[in-house]
């Protein structure tokens, strides 16, 4: 039976200090290699920290210009696949919240965060441009989809990746703690875990969520990274509020078993959905700008 050993590097970040954060990545990669991990995920904006604001333009990296700060991570991906987070600069000086999938010494795919929260404590839309694509992609480990934080609060994002063939969904976030709940330490953590489990259940996919820890300007990032299987059952959970390397062995054969018992993917009618979405867009009855 095919197995895949994965790891979620639940780390903090020093705001704006890319070189110091890179050292943290390389240390965690070394530990992951010792544990024979094949895929290691880091949180949202793991190389720079989250509350960048105007600092984003100074620390943003380019995936098009062979950026030197990414080279040690690209080299490390010869031994294990990596997902790392950073602010990205394109050639026309637009900035994005991005996550790059690295494998066998190459950048296989870069996802730019599509949904930028600009409400309450969040100001992402003031400093970053939104991404414009939701694409699954092939890796040596299987077909994968990546979402960043607010992306997975929109059901259409995970659903689109599922329709595009993703069997493993990688969610990364810098989610600060908000609210209290009788069931969990934080209301925000309970909501995120419920979303992850729901997607795993209804999409019959593996869902890996890596959240950061630490403090920035009074915000406390809670960690609590999780891995759910395609039956919706929790496989592994990291502790709250501390750096941690969460590991798990995924039984890839469970995808077949679950989908035979619950053939949601087989019976999905994407064409019907496209037809009805086009109708609503034409009549103005759906939420379009």
C-alpha positions as CSV (number, residue, x, y, z in Angstrom):
1,X,0.0,0.0,0.0
2,X,1.4,3.4,-1.0
3,X,2.4,5.6,1.9
4,X,3.4,9.2,2.0
5,X,5.2,10.7,5.0
6,X,4.4,14.4,5.4
7,X,5.4,17.1,7.8
8,X,3.9,20.5,8.8
9,X,6.5,22.9,10.1
10,X,4.5,25.0,12.6
11,X,7.1,27.8,13.1
12,X,7.1,31.4,14.0
13,X,8.8,34.2,12.0
14,X,10.8,37.3,12.7
15,X,9.1,40.1,11.0
16,X,11.1,41.3,8.0
17,X,14.2,39.3,8.7
18,X,14.4,36.9,5.7
19,X,17.8,35.6,6.3
20,X,17.0,34.7,10.0
21,X,13.8,33.1,8.9
22,X,15.6,31.2,6.2
23,X,17.9,29.7,8.9
24,X,14.8,28.5,10.7
25,X,13.5,26.8,7.5
26,X,16.8,25.0,6.9
27,X,16.9,23.8,10.5
28,X,13.4,22.4,10.2
29,X,14.3,20.9,6.8
30,X,17.3,19.1,8.4
31,X,15.0,17.7,11.1
32,X,12.5,16.6,8.5
33,X,15.1,14.8,6.5
34,X,16.2,12.9,9.6
35,X,12.6,11.7,9.9
36,X,12.4,10.7,6.2
37,X,9.6,13.2,5.5
38,X,8.8,13.4,1.8
39,X,6.7,16.6,1.8
40,X,7.2,19.5,4.3
41,X,4.9,22.5,4.5
42,X,5.6,25.9,6.0
43,X,3.0,28.5,7.0
44,X,1.8,31.6,5.2
45,X,4.6,34.2,4.7
46,X,6.9,31.9,6.6
47,X,10.0,33.6,5.2
48,X,9.1,37.2,6.3
49,X,6.4,37.3,8.9
50,X,2.8,38.5,8.4
51,X,2.3,42.1,9.4
52,X,4.5,43.5,6.7
53,X,2.5,46.5,5.5
54,X,4.9,48.9,3.6
55,X,7.8,46.6,4.4
56,X,6.4,44.1,1.9
57,X,8.1,46.0,-1.0
58,X,11.5,45.7,0.6
59,X,11.4,42.0,1.4
60,X,9.4,40.6,-1.5
61,X,11.1,37.9,-3.6
62,X,10.8,37.2,-7.3
63,X,10.4,33.6,-8.6
64,X,11.2,34.9,-12.1
65,X,14.6,36.3,-11.3
66,X,16.4,33.3,-9.8
67,X,16.3,35.0,-6.3
68,X,19.4,34.1,-4.3
69,X,17.4,33.8,-1.0
70,X,15.3,31.0,-2.5
71,X,18.2,29.1,-3.8
72,X,19.1,27.2,-0.5
73,X,15.4,26.0,-0.3
74,X,15.4,25.1,-4.0
75,X,18.5,23.1,-3.4
76,X,17.1,21.4,-0.3
77,X,14.1,20.3,-2.4
78,X,16.3,17.7,-4.1
79,X,15.7,15.5,-1.0
80,X,12.1,16.4,-0.1
81,X,9.3,18.5,-1.5
82,X,8.7,21.9,0.1
83,X,6.0,24.4,0.3
84,X,7.2,27.8,1.5
85,X,5.5,31.2,2.0
86,X,6.7,34.7,1.0
87,X,5.6,38.0,-0.4
88,X,6.2,37.8,-4.2
89,X,7.1,40.7,-6.6
90,X,6.3,40.4,-10.2
91,X,8.1,42.1,-13.1
92,X,5.7,45.0,-13.0
93,X,6.2,45.6,-9.3
94,X,2.9,44.2,-8.1
95,X,3.1,42.3,-4.8
96,X,1.3,39.1,-3.8
97,X,1.1,36.8,-0.8
98,X,2.4,33.6,-2.4
99,X,3.4,30.0,-1.6
100,X,5.8,28.1,-3.8
101,X,6.0,24.3,-4.2
102,X,9.6,23.2,-4.6
103,X,10.6,19.8,-5.8
104,X,13.8,18.2,-7.3
105,X,15.5,21.5,-7.4
106,X,12.8,23.4,-9.2
107,X,9.8,25.7,-8.5
108,X,7.0,23.5,-9.6
109,X,4.1,25.8,-8.9
110,X,3.4,29.2,-7.2
111,X,0.0,30.0,-5.8
112,X,-0.9,33.7,-5.3
113,X,-3.5,34.3,-2.6
114,X,-6.8,35.0,-4.3
115,X,-8.9,36.4,-1.4
116,X,-7.3,39.2,0.6
117,X,-9.1,40.0,3.8
118,X,-9.4,43.8,4.3
119,X,-11.7,44.0,7.3
120,X,-11.4,44.1,11.1
121,X,-7.8,43.6,12.0
122,X,-6.8,42.7,8.4
123,X,-5.4,45.1,5.8
124,X,-4.0,42.8,3.1
125,X,-5.9,44.5,0.3
126,X,-4.0,47.8,1.0
127,X,-0.6,46.3,0.3
128,X,-1.1,43.3,-2.0
129,X,-2.7,42.4,-5.3
130,X,-5.0,39.4,-5.5
131,X,-4.1,36.3,-7.4
132,X,-6.2,35.3,-10.3
133,X,-5.9,31.5,-10.6
134,X,-6.9,28.4,-8.7
135,X,-5.0,25.5,-10.3
136,X,-4.1,22.0,-9.1
137,X,-0.7,20.7,-10.3
138,X,1.2,17.4,-10.6
139,X,4.0,16.5,-8.3
140,X,6.1,13.3,-7.9
141,X,3.9,12.6,-4.9
142,X,0.5,13.1,-6.6
143,X,-1.8,15.9,-7.8
144,X,-1.8,18.8,-5.3
145,X,-3.7,22.0,-4.7
146,X,-2.6,25.0,-2.5
147,X,-4.7,27.6,-0.7
148,X,-3.6,30.4,1.6
149,X,-5.6,31.3,4.7
150,X,-8.6,33.4,3.5
151,X,-8.8,31.4,0.3
152,X,-10.1,28.4,2.2
153,X,-12.9,30.4,3.8
154,X,-14.4,30.5,0.3
155,X,-15.9,27.1,-0.6
156,X,-15.4,27.6,-4.3
157,X,-11.6,27.6,-3.8
158,X,-11.2,24.1,-2.5
159,X,-14.0,22.9,-4.7
160,X,-12.2,24.2,-7.8
161,X,-9.0,22.5,-6.9
162,X,-10.9,19.2,-6.3
163,X,-12.5,19.4,-9.7
164,X,-9.1,20.1,-11.2
165,X,-7.8,16.8,-9.9
166,X,-6.2,17.6,-6.6
167,X,-6.1,14.6,-4.1
168,X,-4.0,16.4,-1.5
169,X,-5.0,20.0,-0.4
170,X,-2.3,22.0,1.3
171,X,-3.7,24.9,3.3
172,X,-1.2,27.4,4.9
173,X,-2.1,30.3,7.1
174,X,-1.0,32.9,9.6
175,X,-4.2,32.8,11.6
176,X,-4.3,35.0,14.7
177,X,-6.3,33.9,17.7
178,X,-9.8,35.5,18.0
179,X,-12.7,34.8,20.3
180,X,-13.2,32.2,23.0
181,X,-15.2,28.9,22.8
182,X,-16.2,26.3,25.3
183,X,-15.0,23.6,22.9
184,X,-11.5,25.0,22.2
185,X,-9.0,27.5,23.4
186,X,-10.0,29.9,20.6
187,X,-13.1,30.4,18.6
188,X,-11.0,31.0,15.5
189,X,-9.2,27.6,15.9
190,X,-12.5,25.7,16.2
191,X,-13.8,27.3,13.0
192,X,-10.7,26.6,11.0
193,X,-10.6,22.9,12.2
194,X,-14.2,22.5,11.3
195,X,-13.6,23.9,7.8
196,X,-10.7,21.6,7.2
197,X,-12.7,18.5,8.4
198,X,-15.6,19.5,6.2
199,X,-13.5,19.8,3.1
200,X,-11.8,16.5,3.8
201,X,-15.2,14.8,4.2
202,X,-17.1,16.3,1.2
203,X,-14.2,16.3,-1.2
204,X,-12.9,12.9,0.0
205,X,-9.4,14.4,0.0
206,X,-6.4,14.7,2.3
207,X,-6.4,18.2,3.9
208,X,-3.2,19.4,5.5
209,X,-3.3,22.7,7.3
210,X,-0.1,24.4,8.5
211,X,-0.6,27.5,10.7
212,X,2.1,29.6,12.3
213,X,2.8,30.5,15.9
214,X,4.4,33.4,17.7
215,X,3.5,37.1,18.2
216,X,3.6,40.2,16.0
217,X,2.4,43.6,17.2
218,X,0.0,42.2,19.8
219,X,-1.3,39.4,17.5
220,X,-1.0,35.8,18.8
221,X,-0.8,33.1,16.1
222,X,-2.2,29.9,17.6
223,X,-0.6,27.0,15.6
224,X,-2.9,23.9,16.0
225,X,-1.9,22.5,12.6
226,X,-4.0,19.5,11.5
227,X,-4.1,16.7,9.0
228,X,-7.4,15.1,8.0
229,X,-7.9,12.0,5.8
230,X,-10.4,11.6,2.9
231,X,-12.9,10.0,5.3
232,X,-12.9,13.2,7.3
233,X,-11.1,11.7,10.3
234,X,-8.4,13.5,12.1
235,X,-5.0,11.9,11.5
236,X,-2.7,14.3,13.4
237,X,-2.8,17.6,15.3
238,X,-0.1,19.9,16.5
239,X,-0.2,21.7,19.9
240,X,-1.3,25.3,20.2
241,X,1.1,28.2,20.7
242,X,4.5,26.4,20.2
243,X,6.8,25.5,17.4
244,X,6.4,21.9,16.4
245,X,7.1,19.6,13.5
246,X,3.9,17.6,13.0
247,X,4.4,14.3,11.0
248,X,2.1,11.7,9.7
249,X,2.1,8.8,7.3
250,X,-0.7,9.1,4.7
251,X,-2.2,5.9,3.4
252,X,-2.8,6.9,-0.2
253,X,-4.9,3.8,-0.8
254,X,-7.6,5.3,1.4
255,X,-8.5,7.6,-1.4
256,X,-9.7,4.7,-3.5
257,X,-11.5,3.0,-0.6
258,X,-13.4,6.1,0.5
259,X,-14.3,7.1,-3.1
260,X,-15.7,3.6,-3.8
261,X,-17.8,3.8,-0.7
262,X,-18.8,7.4,-1.2
263,X,-18.6,8.3,-4.9
264,X,-19.2,12.0,-4.6
265,X,-16.5,12.7,-7.2
266,X,-18.0,10.3,-9.7
267,X,-21.4,11.8,-9.4
268,X,-20.4,15.5,-9.4
269,X,-22.0,17.5,-12.3
270,X,-19.5,20.2,-13.0
271,X,-21.1,21.0,-16.3
272,X,-24.4,21.7,-14.6
273,X,-22.7,24.0,-12.1
274,X,-21.0,25.9,-14.9
275,X,-24.3,26.3,-16.7
276,X,-26.0,27.7,-13.6
277,X,-23.1,30.0,-12.7
278,X,-23.2,31.4,-16.2
279,X,-26.9,32.0,-15.9
280,X,-26.5,33.8,-12.6
281,X,-23.7,35.9,-13.8
282,X,-25.7,36.8,-16.9
283,X,-28.8,37.8,-14.9
284,X,-26.8,39.5,-12.1
285,X,-28.3,37.2,-9.5
286,X,-24.9,36.1,-8.1
287,X,-22.4,38.1,-6.0
288,X,-20.1,39.5,-8.7
289,X,-18.4,42.8,-8.6
